[in-house]
């Protein structure tokens, strides 16, 4: 077999592998859309998988998710330990739907036991679509590269008009303040973002503040959907939540 024939065989192997990969990606999208169709309105929690039960942020994530679950919100996380576990745990203990969108990676990602709806993904970008598609708000606790990736992807999608605007709430003043200051003093002053882009972010330091911010934004979103998208399937459930707290 000459070199030309060997090269042709290798090219065919690559093409076949890519074809199967596309089919696998499609199957993950189909499964995600099918399983998550009944989820909402949902609040998605992000944060470090390395924070333990002793961490104040773990405890605050639990309290926030529990309170939101009590009000009738579903809770979505990446399904792992740390902040994700705390949020799933709070949601499950409140009797709400606790969703985990797990990712297959070599380290750190071990599914927590507090999910009553659990999906597994091989591809980060598929999971990101599901997180954006079925979330009414993001609450982002202190975290590492993965947390920052989710934060800036959401900001980019909203800034560029590729996603509807939804609340992005940073939890933890001490942790996030340096980043906010960098964005305000450096990025805005250099003109790489507009000052108005900073309005896409809110920041809080307690579960009470987080819940209040979510409810305030949900009231705005409810009236927007009622006017522009009256057949949105989450409207009825959202109206029940807002009525429960006397906001409608």
N, C-alpha and C positions, 0 to 999 in steps of 0.2 A: 504494500500500500504506500503510495507516494505521499509527499508532504501536502500536496493540494487536497487529496482525498481526506487526509487526517484533519486538515483545517476545516473542511466542509462538515465532517462529523462533529467536531467540537462546536461549530456554529449552530448546528442543528440541536445539540444538547442544550446550549444556552437558550435558544429560542423556545424549546420545549419547556425548560425550567421556568422561563418568564411567563409562558402561557398558563402553566399550573399555578404560578404565583398570583396572576391576575384573578383566576378562578377562586383561589383561597381568599383574596382580598374581598371579592364580591360576596362570598359566603359570609364573611364577618359583617359586612354592611347589612346584608339581608337579615341575619340573625339579630343584630343590634336593633334595627328598625322594628322588627317584629316583636321582640321581647320588651322594648321600651315604649311601645305605643301607648300603654296605659299609664305611663309615669307623668306626673305633673299636677300642679305646679311643683317644681323640684328646686331645691337649693343644693348646689354643689360645693363641697368642702375640699380644699387643697391644703397641703402642709407636709412637714417632714415625716418620713416613716421612721425616723430615729428617736423621736420624742416618746418617752415612756409615761406610764400612768402617774409618776411623781411630778411630771412637768406641769406647771400652772397652765400652759397652753393646752395640754391634753384635757385637763379638767374643764377649761373654758369651752373647748370644742364640744365636749360631751354636753355641757349645760346648754349651749347654743342650739345644738341639734335636737336635744330633748324638748326644749321649749318650742322650736319651730315644728317639730313633729306633733306636739300637743295641739298646736294651732291648726294642723291639717296639711302642712307641707310634707312632701316626700324629700328624702335626703339621698344624695348621690355622692360617692367618693370613688377613688381609684382602687378601693378594696383591700389595701394593704394595712400594715401596722401603723403605729404612731397616731398622728392626727386623723388619718382615715379611719382607723379603728375606733377612736373616740367618737367621731361623728356617727359612724354606723351603729355603734353601741347606744348612743343617746337616742337615735331615731328608733331603733328596735325597742328599747325600753319604753319609749313613749307610745308604742303601738302603731307607729307610722311605717310606711314602706321604706326599707333600708336597702339601698342599691349599691352594689360594688362592681365597678368595671375594672376587672383585674387584667394585668399585663404580664406576659411571660418574659421575665428578665433573669439573668443569672444570679443576681444578689438583691437582697433587701425585700423583694416583693414576695411576701408570704401572705396569702389571703387570710383576713381576719374572720372570726366565727360569728360576727354580728350582722351578717347580710341575709335578708330573706328574698333577695333577688340578686343572683350573682352571674356575671358573664365573664368570659375569658377572651382576651385578644392577643394576637401575635404582633400586630402592627400598631405602633403608637398613633399614627395619623388617623387610623380608623377609630380608635378610642377617643381621640380628641374631637372628632366629628360628633360622636355620641354625646360627649360631655357638653359641647356647645348646643347641640340640637335640642336636648331635653332639659336644659337648665334655665330657670328663671332668674337666678342670681348666683354669683360666685362669692364665697367667703374664703379668703386666702390667709391662712395662718403661716407663721414662720416656716420656711422650708429651704431646700437646696436648689440645685440646677433644674430639677424637674418641675418644682413649684414655680420658679421664675419663668421657665419655658411656657407653662400654661398661662401665667399672668400676661406675659408680653404677646403671646399669640392672640389672646382674647382682645387685648388693647388694639393690636394691629388690625384685626378683623373688623372691630367696631369703627376705628379711626378711618379705615379705607372704605367703609360702607359695605363690606362683604358679609357683615352680620348685623342683625338688629341690635340696637343698644339695650344692654341689660346691666344691672348693678354689679360692680366689682368692688368688693369691700375688703380692705386690708385689715387684718386683726393683729394688733400689737404695736403700739406707738414706738416703743424703744427699738424694736427690730426694723420696722419699715421707715422710720423717720429719715435715716441717712439716704435711703434710696429716693424718697420723695424730695429731699433737699437737692440731691444730684439732678433730678429731673427738672426741678424748678430753677435752680441757679445755673446749671450748666447746659442742659439740653434746650431749655427755653431760650436762654441768653444767646446760644449759638444758632438758634433758629432751626434746629433739627426736629423740634416739635413745636406746636402752637401752645400758647398759654391756655387756650380753651380745652386742649387735650387733657389737661390735669383734672378737668371736671368729670372725666370718665371714672375717676377713682374716689372712693370714700375711705376713711380710716376710723377705726374704733379701738377701744381697749377693754371692753367688757361684753359679756353675753347679752346684757340688757340693751346696750347700745347697738349691737349687731342686729338683734331682733327688731328693734325700732327702725333701723335703717332699711331692713328688708321690707317691713310693712309699709313704710313710707313710699318706697320705690314700687311695691306691688300695687299700691293705690294708683300711682301714676300710670303704670302699665295697664291696669284694669281699664281705666278710662280711655286710654289710647286704643286698646284692642276693641273696646265696646264701640268706638267710633269708626275705626278703620278695618277691623277684622272681627265682626260680630259673631261669626261662626267658629271662632277659635275654641277648641275643645276644653281648654283650661279655664275659660271664663266663668263657668258655673261654679267650679270648685273654688276659684279665687274669690268669687263674690261671697261664698259661704264663710271663707276665712276672714275676709274684711268685715262682714256683718258681725261675726263673732267678737271682734275687737272694737266694734262701734265705729268703723271707719267708712261705712256706707249707710 
